[in-house]
Amino acid sequence: MSDYAKALGARLRAIRTQQGLSLHGVEEKSQGRWKAVVVGSYERGDRAVTVQRLSELADFYGVPVAELLPEGHAIASVAEPTPRLVIDLEQLSSVPAQQSAPLARYAATIQSQRGDYNGRILSIRQEDLRSLAVIYDASPSALTEQLIGWGVLNAEARRAVEV
C-alpha cells in the first residue's frame, strides 16, 4: 500500500467522520449505492479509487473533490480556488415566499437527496446555480446578484460565476 493511498484513505475517513457517519451509515444514507465494505477498503488504502468514483464520493459527501485529496498531494493551481457557493437557509426563510419558493424547493430537494437537514446552510455546485438561473429566467450572474441582495449568498459567490 502506498503512502498516497494511506493519506487518501485518511482524508476519506476524516470527511466521513466529520459528517457523523459510520461506514454502515454511508451505505444506509446512500441507499446501498456506497457499500460499507467498499468505502472501508478505500479508507484503508486496500482498494484503488478511480477519479470518477472519487468525484462521485465527493458529491455524496457534499464537498469539493480537492477536500478529499491528501494535503501536499493536491495539484497546485495558479488561480485562486473557486469560492464555495453556500446558501444561507436561515436567511432564505426570511425572504418572501413569492420570491424564494423556487430556491426553497430546490434546496429542499438537495437536502432530501443528501439526507442533510441541518437547516442552517447548504452548499451547492456551480451547475446548481446555472439550473436555478434557468428556473428564475435569469443569467447566473443576475441570479447571483439577486441572491446576494437577499443575503442568501455571500458576495464572494460573484467569483464563482466568473469562472
N, C-alpha and C positions, 0 to 999 in steps of 0.2 A: 504494500500500500504506500503510495507516495505521500510526501508531506502536504502537497496541494490537496489531495483527496481528503486527508485528515482535516485540514484547515477549512475546506469547503463544507465538510460534514459538520464541523463545529459551528459554522455560521448557520447552516440549516437548522441545527438543533437549537441554537440560541434564538432564532426568529420564532420557531415553533413554541418554545417555552415562554418567550415574552408574550405570546398570544394566549398563554394559559392552556395550551393543547397538549394532550398526551399523544402518543402515536396512534392509539385507537381512536382518540378524539378527532384526529385528522381524517381517519378513514370514515368515521361517522359524519363529520361535517361535510366531507366531500361526497357523501352518499356512495362510498365504495370506489370512487374514481382514483383515489390515492390509497393504496393498500398500506397498512401499518408496516408490514414486513419490508416492503419496497422502500418506503421513506426511511425506515430504520437502517436499511443497508446503505442508502445514500449518506445518512448521518455518520455511520461508522466508517465510510470510505470503502466498503466492501464491494460496492457496485458503482460503475461509472454512470454519470447522469449526462444525457445529451443536452445540448444547448436548448433545443426545443422543449424538453421536459423541464429544464431549469426555468425557462421563461414561463411555462405553464404553472409551475410551482410558485413562482414569484407572484403571478396573477392571483393564485389561490390565497396566498398569504396577504395579498394587497400591498406588496412592497415592490420597489423597482428592482430589476434583476441585479443591479450593481450592489444592492444591500445584501445579496446572498453570496457575493464573491468575497473571499477572504481578504483581509487587509494586506496591502503590499503586493497583491496579485492582480488587482483590478487594472484594466488597461487605462493608461493615462490619457487624459483628454486635454486638449489645448483650451477648449471652450469651457466656460463655467457650466456646471451641471444644470439641467433644466429644473426650474423650481417645481416643487410638488404642487399639485392642484388639490387643495383641501377645502371642502365645503363645510362651512360652519352651520351645522344643523340647528343649533340653538338660535342663531341669528335668523336663519331661514324661517323658523316658526313665527318670527315677528313681522315678516313680510306679508302684506295682504294676500290671501289665498288666490284671488283673481290673477295675480302676477306670478305667484310662486308655485301654483298647482303642478305644472308640468315638471319642474325641477324636483318638487317634493315626491311625486310619483316615481320619477327616475331614480332618485336617491333611495326610496323605499325598496325598489326592485333590486338595486345593487346590494343593499343591506340584507335582503332576504336571500339572495344568491350566496353571499358570503357568510351568512349567519352572524352578522356583525350588527349588534343593536346597542352600541354604547351610547348612541343618541346625541353625542356632542359634535363629532366631526366625521367626515367621510372623505377619504382620498379617492380621487377619480383620475382617469387617464386622459391624455390629450384627445384620444379617439372619442371618449365620452363627451368631452366639451364640444367636439365637432358634431356629434349626434344631437346634443342639446341645442346647438345653434340651428340645426335643421328644424327641430321641434318648435323653437321660438321664432323661426323665419328671420334669422339674423346671421350675420357673419360671426365666426368665432371671436374676432376681436371686439365686435359690437356687443356680443353677449357677455364677454369677459368684463367689459366696462360697466355693463348693467349690473352684473353680479357684484363687482367691486363697489358700485354705488349703493347696493343694498346692504353691503357689509358682510356678504356671504363668502366672498373670496378676498384674499389678501392682495394688495396692489402688486406684489411680486409675480402674480399669475400672468401679468402682461407679458413677461419674458417668455413664458411657456407658449404663448400664442405666436410669438415672433419666430419660433424655431421652425 
